[in-house]
Amino acid sequence: MKPDTVRRHAFTRRPLALAVAALFPLGSAFAAEPAVEATLARVDVVAVAPLPGLDQPRDRVPSNVQTADAAALRAKQSIALPDFLGDRLPGVNINEIQGNPFQPDVNYRGFSASPLLGTPQGLSVYLDGVRVNEPFGDTVNWDLIPQLALDSVTLLPGSNPLYGLNTLGGALALRTKNGFDHPGGEAQVMWGSFERRSLEVEHGGSHGDTGYYVAANLFEEDGWRDRSPSEVRQFFGKLTQRFERGELDLTLMHADTDLTGNGLAPESMLERRRREIFTHPDNTRNDMGMVALSGRYWIDERNTLSASVYHRETLTRTLNGDGNDDFEEGPNDGDCDPGDFDAGSAEEAQCAAAGAAGGLNAETGVNNRTRNKQRARGLALQWSHEGERNQFALGFSHDRSNSRFTQTSQLGLLDASRGVMPTDDIELENSLDGETRSSSVYVADTFALTPALHLTASARYNHTRVINSDRLDPTPPNLDGDFTYRKLNPALGLTWQANDRLTVYGGYSQGNRAPSPIELGCADPANPCTLPNALAADPFLKQVVTRTFELGVRGGLPGLLGDSLRWNAGVYRSVNHDDILFVGTSTSAGYFTNFGRTRRQGAELGLSGKHRGLDWALNYNYVQATFQSSACILAENNSSRGQSAECTDEGQDDEILVKRGDRMPGIPAHSLKLMLSWQATEALRVGADFVAFSSQYARGNENNRHRAGEVTDAFGETRNFEGSGKIAGYSVLNLNADYTLGGGWTLFGRINNVFDRKYSTGGALAENPFDAGGTFQTDSGDWARETFYAPGAPRAGWVGLRYRWGA
């Protein structure tokens, strides 16, 4: 039997037939064959596990799964996947904390996937079944994902245990193209605002039972803010071999990126000039290579074996020019007291001279450098069985990673451009080896209680060991540590297809995340870590456990715009136990800590349809992300610091009290998204994306009590605070279009932020040591406590030309 025949028989005919039967009342569940064939096109099948073989009709999945295909990605004309997710997928919002389109925080239902160490990570990301969360901090480097090569994007909500560690709020499953399904080639060039230019080339094909697909992307831009150039180079290749009863995929990937992310800037600077940056340089270079081999074998019509093995290496190097956190109250601070230093010491003399001269402009900045070599490899096996009334899967995975992290600092002088010019030698701050070993066994079964009622049950047992070895300081107390985490996570869900227009679903799921090596190495409030991170001997952190409940309905509306109008409505609640948060102690330092409980809950409403060449979708989401425990955390630039008796017992005047019900920063409560795509003529397509988000709190304002003005704390210390501690709501309209010229040629273009709105996507409370002209103030008493913002890009446009051949 040929592979195509096996696939059609084992994976298409039977699930589709069962799904279609379930769309009808029980009395007609066993309708005649012609009725089944007449409705096959209405069944949408999605993958519900990292490895193939456990595909389910959407109406059997007890959650609000979202999907997008390669055509939608191309029509959107996004340069990076986060841009597409933020504009198109309901429940997703973007915080551009780094100020680079390839380095945003992607938030879904209040959970994040971010490239920035220090962001609480809560989403897992898989590429063809390979987990691409970086092992050192569970971060996601979006610049290493080849959007051009993606065939489909699936966002699965909830704490789905099948997707393993870090699946607290959801899993993003990415599938790549192959030569059989994407024959022919395409090349395109694009250029426009910010000196942005790109070249993309892809080609696929097959010869007999062998298929091939390759894609390459070259991208450069100067960036819209000062000193913000970036380069991205990506390559993807896949070789597919089909056999009589199976197939193999060999995948090769490489990415080399050089990104500038200048991050947040104080409100006073942005009011003068939106392109301003705070300090520089802020550079991240990634070099990644991956090889993966995956395959499927059809034992018979009902049983399938799937397997994958991979090896992935990532070298990340960062250079961050920051203000020197030790300058304040140090020997060069013009506001220092000579009595704070030993009599006759150089520091005493230097401080006295600084006071007499109004401050010394020395050691005002520091260059923090890191180098992190990460190696990850693993394997996964899965057996899938399709019974008469159920679909069952049993799987195993083992992943092992090693990280070699070094961090150095070099004191320097902040020049007139707020760049750090080195004045001292480079000093090695930390050198750490981190190893993570994780083994899992999972089982899943979807059972038809009746043709219209399906029960889904699954569970996964995770065993994770994290080992830290201090290469700089072999003597305890140091960074050495050996921690083991175990957890059995269950999930249970029901779907009821009341009729062919209505499906009701509900479920419970649980997921966990073990602390990463970087979190275990930076968990002492007495020794905060500089970002990207300096480390100190730290206490044990507990693993995070998330429990999610979800309930919803979905279906179609007959008689309106034909049969294409679809709708959905749902509610959810996710509670994190022992959540791991990063508590900032300055603009560039902080520590990780367990924080009792946090909760994300909300509602989702969606409507979409197609009519006479118009494809549209309207989605509203509400998310309430709150702390559910009380605790004192450091927040030096919050006006309510030192006000709560619970946090001042030991003389602490730099802490705030976070109470149950306080909203978590960075998450807007309301979002609205409208997508339109109109095929105006046979050649012309015009599209629009309108997004609107409500206000959010800045980081550092976790208690939501920061206010601008002069405040006296419980110790009688009076300080002045500026800024609201909130990021205002905003709305943005983006347009895109393409025109078919004929002969395989297409002209396309895009305009972002059509009305040139000035908005921000995130922010933090921090201290600004510069005056109105951008000059460093050598007396820390003159420094301003402000709200820093992540400014959104101004109006910009790009045009491009695409050529398609051999389709």
N, C-alpha and C positions, 0 to 999 in steps of 0.2 A: 504494500500500500504506500502511495506517495505521501510525502509530508503534508502537502496541501490538503489531501483527502483526509488524512488523520486529524489535522487541526479542525477542519470543517465539521467532521463527524463528532469528534470528542469534545470540542470546546465551543462550538457555535450552535449546532442544531439542538442539542439537548437543553442547555441553559436557556436559550431563547424560547424554545417551545414551552418549558416550564414557566418562564416569566410571563409569556403571553397568556398561558392558561390562567395564571394567577390574576390577570387583569379583569377576569370575568367573574360574575357571581358563582357561588359554589355549584349551583345546578347546571351551569354550562361549562364547568371546569374542563371537561373532556370533550371540547368541541371538535368538530370535524377538521381534517387536515387543511382544507382550503381556507377556513377561517383563521387558522394559525398563520399560514403563509401571508395572508392579507395584512397582518399587523406586525410582521417581523421588523419593518423599518422603524417602528416606534420604540424599540427596546434599546436602551443605552447601557452599555456594559462598561464597568470601571474596575480597575485593579484595587484590591483592598489589602495587599501585602507587598513587601518589597520585591520578592521574587515572583515571576509570572506563574500562572497556574491556579490562582485563587481569584478569578475574575467573577464579579457578580453583576447582575442587572441592577441599575441604580435604585429601582424601587424596592430592592431587598436590603439595601444598606441603611441601617438605623441611624443615619446622621446626614447633615446637609453637605454632601460632597460637591466640590466645584472643579470643573475641568475647563481646559482651553487647549486648542490644537495649534499646529504650526502656522496655519493660515491666519489665525487671529493674532499670533505673535508678529507675523510679517506685516499685517495691515496696520498694527499699532505703531510700528516703526520705532520701537524702543531700542535704546543702545545697550541697556542692561536689563536683566530680568526683574529687579526690584521696581523699576519704572512701570512695567506692565502690571505687576502684582498690585501696586499702589493705586493705579487708575482703574483697573478692571475687576479685581476680585473683591467681593463684599467682605467687610470685616477687617480689611487690611489697611493700615496706615503706615506712613513712612516718617521717620525722624532722621533728617540729614545732619546728624551730629558732627560727622567728619567733614561735611561740606564737599563731598565728592560723589558723583552719580553712581560709582561702583562700590561705595562704602556706606550705604545707609543702614539704619536699623529698620528691619521689616517686622512690624507688629501685627499679630492676628489674634483677635479676641483678647487683647491685653498681654499676650505672650510674644517674646522677641526671638528673632534670629539675626545676629549682628556680627560684624567683623571686629568689633571693639571689645577688647578685654575690659571687664567691669560691668558689662551689660548682662543682667540676669537672662540666661538663655532658656528658652522653653519650647522651641520648635526643632524637630529633626528634619534634615534635608537629605534625600536620597537621589542619586543619579544612576539609573539602570540597576537599582538594588544595592548600590554601594553608598554607605553613609559618608557624607562629605563634611559633616561638622568636624572641625579641626580638634584633635585629641587633647591639646594642651589646655584649651579653655572652652571647648564646645562651640567656638565661634564659627561663623560661616563667611568665607571669602567669596563674595558674589562676583568678583572680577575673574575668578577661576572657572566659572560655569559658562560653557559655550552656548549662549542663547541661540545662535544660528543653527546649531545641530539638534535642537529640541524638537521632538515630534509631538509631545503632549506634556501638559502640566496638570497635576491633580493635587488639590489641597483637601486633605482629610482632617476634619475637625476632631477635637476631643483628645483624651488620653489613651489613644489606641495602643494597646500593649503589643500588637503585632509588629509595630515599627520600633520597638526597643527603647533604649535609653534616650532621654531628652524629649520624648514625645509627651510633653505636658499639656500643651494647648492644641497641638496638631502636628501633622506630618506633611511635608511637601515632597511629592514623588514626581521625579522628572524622567521621562523616557526619551531616548534619542532616536534619530532616524536610521534607516538602513537602506541598502541599495535596491531591494525588492519593492519596497513601498514608495520610494522616492527616486525614481529613475530620472535621468537627465541632469542638467546642471544649471547653475545660476550665478551670475556675478553682478555686483552692484557697487557703485561708488556714491559717497555722500559728502557734502561739505556745507558750511554755513557759519552761524554765529559761534563766538568764542574760538574762532580758528579751528573748529571741529571738522575733522575729515576722517573718513573710514573707507576701507576696502574689504568686501566680503565675497568669498568664493566658495561654492559647494558643488559637488558632483557625485552622483550615484548611478549605479547600474548593476547588471547581473549577467553572468554567462552560465547558462545551465543552472546548476544547484549552488553556484557561488555568487554572492552579492558583495558589493563594496560601496562604501560611502566615505567621502572626505570633506572636510570643511575647514576654512581658515579665515581669520579675522584680524585686521590691522586697524587700530584706532589711535588717534592722537587729538589732543585739544590743548589750548592754552588755559582753559577755564575762565569763568566769568569774574572770579574774584582775583585779587592781586596774587602774583606768585603761585599760580595754581595749575601748572602743566601736568598732564597725565598721558601715559602710553599703555596700551593693552595689545598684546599679541597672543592669539589663541590658535591651537590646532586640534582637530578631532578627526579620528579615523576609525572605521569599523569594517571588519571583514566577517561576513556571514556565510557559513557553510551548512546547507541543508542535506539531511540524509533521509533514508526511507522512513525512519521512525523518530526523527529528531532534528535538532539544529544546534550549531555552536556560533557564538559571537565572540570575536576577539577585538577588544577596544583599546586604542592608544590615545592618550590625551597629553597635551603640553600647554602650559600657559606661562607667559613671562610678562609681568606688569610692573609699572613704575608710576605710583599714584601720589598725588599731593592732596591731602585733606586738611585744610587749614582750620576747620572746626568752628567753635563758637566765638563770637565777638561781643563785647559789651554794648549795651544799648546806646551809650553816648557816642561810640565810634560809628555805629551803623546809621545813626541819625545824621551825622555829617556826610557819610559816604558809604553806600551799601556794599561797595567792593572791598572795604577795609578788612584786614585780617588782624588777629590779636598779636601773635608772635610767630616766628618762622625760624628754621624750616620745620615742616611736618610731612615727612615722606615715608611711604611704605612701599617696599619692593617685595613682590612674591614671585617665586619660581617653582612651578609645580609640574610633576610628571606622574602619570598613572597608567598602569596596564591592568586590564581585567579580562577574564575569560568566563563566560557564562554559557549555559546550555540547558536544553530541555530534551527529555526522552519520553516518548509516548509508549508506555509499557503495553497498553491495550486501549480500548475505547473509553475506559473509565479511570485509568490510573496514569499519572504523569510524575516524573522526577525532574526537579529543577535544581540547578547548582550554580554557584559562582565562586570565583576566587580572585583576589585583587591585591595589588601592591601600589601604594601611593606615597609619594614624597613631596613635602612642601618646605621650601626654605623662605623664611620671612625675615626681612631686615627692616628695621625702623630707625628713623632719626627724628627726634622731636626737640625743637628749641623751645624751652619753657622759662618762665620766670623762676628764680631761685627761691624755693619755699623757705630756705634757712636764712634768707636776707633779713626778714622781719625780726626785730629784736636781736639781731646779730651785731657783730662789731662794726659793720659798715652802715648800720641804720642810723640816720640822722636823729632819730628819736630815742636812741638807746641810752641806757643809764650806766655810766662807768662802774657804779657800785655792783652791777650784776656780774662783774668779772673779777678774777683773782687780782689782788693788789700787785702792781708791778708787771703784770702780764702784757704781752703785745696786744691782746684783745682790749684790755683796759685803755691803753694808750691810743689805739686806733679808734675806739669809741669816743674818747675825749676829743680827739682831733675831728672826728665826724661831727660832733655836736658844735664845736667851735666854727667849723666851716659850713655848717648847714647840711651835712651829709656827705658821704664819699660814694662816688659812682664806681663801685668795684664789686665784682662777683654778683652782679644783678641777675644774671641768667645762667642757664645750665643746658647743655646738650645731653639728652638721654638717648642712648643707643641700645638696641637689642638685636640679637641674632638668635633665631629659633629654627632648628632643623627638626622636622617632624616626619616620622616614618610610620605608616599604618598599613597593616596587611590583615587579611582575614578570609574566611570562607563561610559559605552558607549552603545548606541542603534543605530541600523541601519535597515532601511527597504529598500529592493531591489526589483525592479520590472523589469521583462523581457518582453518587448512588442514585437510586430511583427517586428518593425524596430528600436527599441531602448532598452537600458538598463539604468535604472534610479535608483538612491539611494538617500535617505534622512537620515541624521544621526545627533545625538546629543551626546556630551560628557561633562563630568564635572570631573575635577581633583582638588584635594586639597592636599597641602603638608605643613608640619611644619618642621622647622629645628631649633635645639638648638645648637648653636655654641659657644665654648669657646676657648680662645687662651691665652697661658701663655708664659713667657720668663724667662730664667735663665742664668745669666751671668756666664762665665767660662773662662777657659784657654785652648787654643789650644796646645795639647801636640805634641810630636815628630811624631806621626802618623797622625796629623791634625784632631784628634778627640777632641771634646769639653768635658773637665772635669769641672763639675760645681764647682763654688766657692761661689756663692751667693744663696739666697733663691729664690724659685719660685714666680714670680709675675704675678698676673692676669692682662692681658692687655685688653681683651675684652670679653664680654658675650652678645650674641645677639640671639634673637628669630626672625626667619624669616618665614613668612607665605605667601604662594602663592595660589590663587584661580583662576581657569581658566575654563570658560564655552565656548562651541563652538557649532555652528550649521552649518552643511555643506550639500550641495546638488551637485549631479553630474549626468550627462546624456550623454550617447554616442548614437548618432542618425545616422542612415544610410541614408544619402542624396541620395545615389544610392548604389547598391550592392558593389561598389568598393570604394566609398567615404564616410568616416565617420567623423562626427563632434563631438568632445568631449568638453563639457563645464562644469565647476565646480566652486564652490565658497564656502568660509568658513568665518564665522564671529567669531572672537575671542574676548572675554572680559576677561581681566586678571587684577587681583588686587594683588599687592605686599605690604605686611605690615612688617615693621621692628620695633622691640621693644628692646630698650637698657636695659638690666638687670643689667648692671654695673653702669651706670650713668643716673639717672632718670631726670636730669636737662638739658634742652636745653642750648646750642646746643649739641646734642648728636646723637645717631644713629636712633632715632625714625623717622619713615617715613611711609606714606600711599600713594601709587601711583596706579593709574588706567590707563590701556592701552586698547584701542579698535581698531580693524582693520577689515575691510572686504577685503578679498583676493580673486580675481578671477583667473581663468585659462581658456584658450581657445586653442584648437588644432585641426588639420586636418590630416588625413591619407588618402592617395590615393594609392590603390593597382593597379598600372598600368597594371600589368600582374602577372603571377605566379612566376616571377623572380625578380620583382622590386616593392618596396614600397617607397613612398615619404611621409615625415611627416614634420610638422612644428607646433610650438606652442608658446604661451606666458603664463607665470605663475607669481604669486606674493605670497610671504610669508613674515612673520614677526617674530620677536623675542623680547619679553619683557625683559628688564633687570632683572637679577636674584638678590636675596637678597645680595649676596656677592659683586656684581658689584655696587649696590646702596650704599653699605656700605664702598666702597673704591674708591671714585671718586674725591678726592681732591689732586691736585699735591703738595699742601703745607704739606700734611700729607700722604706720601706714606705708603703702607701696606707691611709688610713682608709676603712672601709666606711661608706657605699656606695662611696667611693673618691676619694682624692686621688692625683694622678698625678705622675710624674717621668720624666725622660728615661731610657729603659730599653733593655736589649739585645734582640736579635732572639729570637723564640720559634719553634721548629719546629712544624709541623703534627702533629697526633696521627693515627696510623694504627692501626687495630684489625683483627685477624684472628681469625675465629671458626670453630670446628669444632663441629658438632652432630650427634648420633646418637640415634635414638629409635625407639620402637614405640608403636602405639596401635591400639585396636579395641574390640570388644564381647565380652561374655561370654554365650553362648547359654544359655537355660534358667534364668537368674537374673533375677528381677523382669521377666519378659517379654524384650523386645528392647531395652529402654531403658538397660541398664547399659553405661556406657562407661568405658574406662580408658586411661591413657597413662603412659609411662615414658621418660625421656630423660636424656642427659648432654650437657654443653657445656663449651667452653673458649674464652675470649676473652682475647687478649693485646694490651695497648696498648703501642705504641712511641712514645717521646717524649711520654708523658702530661703534661698540664698540670695542676699542682696549685696550690692556694692555700695558702701557708705563713703561718700566723698568727704575728704578733710580739707581740700583746697581745689584749685582748678586742675591739678594734675596728680593728685594723690588720694588714697583712701584704703579701705580694707573690706574683705568679705566677711559676712556674718550670717548665721541662721536667724531668721526673723519669724518665729511663731507661725501664724497662718496669714495667708493672703487669699483674696477671692476675686474671681472674674465671673460676672454674670451679665446676661443681656438678652436681647431679642433681635431677630433678623427677619426682614420682609423683602421679598423680591418679586419682580414682574418682568417678563421678557416676551418678545414675539417677533414675528416676521410678517411683512405685508407689502406686496408690490415693490419689491426691491429694497425695502427699509427693514433693517435688522436693528433691534433696540433692546436695551435692558435698563431697568430702574431698580436700584437697591438702597434700602435704608438699614442702618445698623445702630444699635444702642449697646454700649458696653460700660459696665460699672466695675472698675478695677479698684479695689479698696484693701487696706490693711484690716486684718481681723484680730490683731493682738496689739497690746500696748508695749512700747519699749522706748528707751532713750537712745538717740543716735546723734552723732556729731553733725552739726550744721552751723559752722561758724558765721555764715553770711545770711542766716535767717534772722529776721528781726525779733522773733520770739525766743531766741537762744537765752538760756539762763533765766527763764521765767517760771518754769515748772518746778515745784518743790520736789517732785519725784526724781528730778535729774540734777539737783544741786546739793544733794546731801554731802558729797565729798568735795565740794567747792568747784564743781564743774560749771563753768559759765558759757561753754561752747556747745551745749547739747540742747536738743529739742525733744519734746514728748510727742511721739506718734501714737495716736489712739485708734481704737477700733472704729471703722467707718471713714477714716481719712482716705482721700482718693490718691491713688498712685500716680506719680508724675509720668508725663510722656504719652498718656493715653487719652485722646479726646472721647468724650462720652457719645457724641452723635456724629454720624457720617452719612452722606448722601452721594450716590454715584449714578450718573446717567451716561450711557453709551449709545451712540447713534452711528450707523453705517448705512449710507444710502447709495445704491447703484443707480445714479442719475441717468446714465446712458449705458449702452453696451460697453463703452470704453472708459467712462468716468465714474469713479467711486469717491465719495466724500464722507469723512468720518469726524466725529467729535467725542471728546471725553470731558465731562463736567464733574468735578469733585468738590465737595464742601465738607469741612470738618469744624466742629465746635472747639471751644477753648480747651486748654490743658494746663496742668501745673508744671512748673520748671523743676528740674532735679535740685535737691536741696530744700525744697518746699514740701517735703513729704507730709507734714502736719497741716498743710493748707492754710497756715496762719501768718505767713509773711506779709508785712505791710510796709509801704514806703514811709519814711519819716524818721524823726529822732526818737530813740527808745532808750529807757534806762532799765537795766536788768535788776535782778534781785540782789546783786552785790553792789549796786550803786554806780555801775559803769554805764556811761551814756555813749551811745554810738549812733551814727546816721546811716540809714539804709535807703537805697534808691531802687526804683523799679517795682513792679507789681508782683513779681514772682509767678506770673502766668504768661502763657503764650496765647494771643488772641486767636479766635476762630478765623477761618479764611475759606475762600472758594477760588477755584482756578479753572479756566476753560482752555483746552488744548484742541487743535484742529489737525487733521491729516487728510491727505488725498493722494490718489494715484490715477494716472491716465495711460491707457494702453495705446501705444503708438503703432503697433503692428510689427510683424516680423520678429516677435520675441522681445521687443523693447517696451519698457514701461518707465514713465517719468513719475516721480513721486515727491512729495514734500510734506513738511510738518511745521506748525507754528505752536509754540508753547507759551502759556500765560498770555493769551491774546490781549487781555486788557491791562497787561503790565502791572498786576497787583503786587504790592509790597507786603510780603507775608513771611512767617517763620514756621518751621516744622518741629522745632524743639527748643529747649533752653535749659539753663542751669543758673543757680545763684553762685556768684564767685566774687573775688576781689580784683579790682582793677588798679594796678600801680602806676598807670600812665595818666598824664594830665590831658587837657583838651587838645593839645597839639601833638600828642603821642609820645611825649618825652617821659622817661622813667623818673619818678619822684623818689628821691633818696631818703625821704622822711616818711616812714610807713604810716605815720599819723595822718598823712594827707591822702592815703589810698581810699578809693571809693568802693563801697560794697554795692554791686549792681546785679541786674539780671542780664545774663549773657544769652544771646539768641543764635539759632541756626538759620540764617536768612535763606529764603527761597530764591531761585534764579529769576531774573527779569525776563521780559518778553524776548523770544529768540526764534529764529527760523532756519530751516535747512532744506535743501533740495538734493535729489539724487536721481541716478539713472540706473536701471536694472535691465539685464539681458538674460533671457531664459532660452535654453536650447535642449533638444532631445527629450522633452517631457513625454 
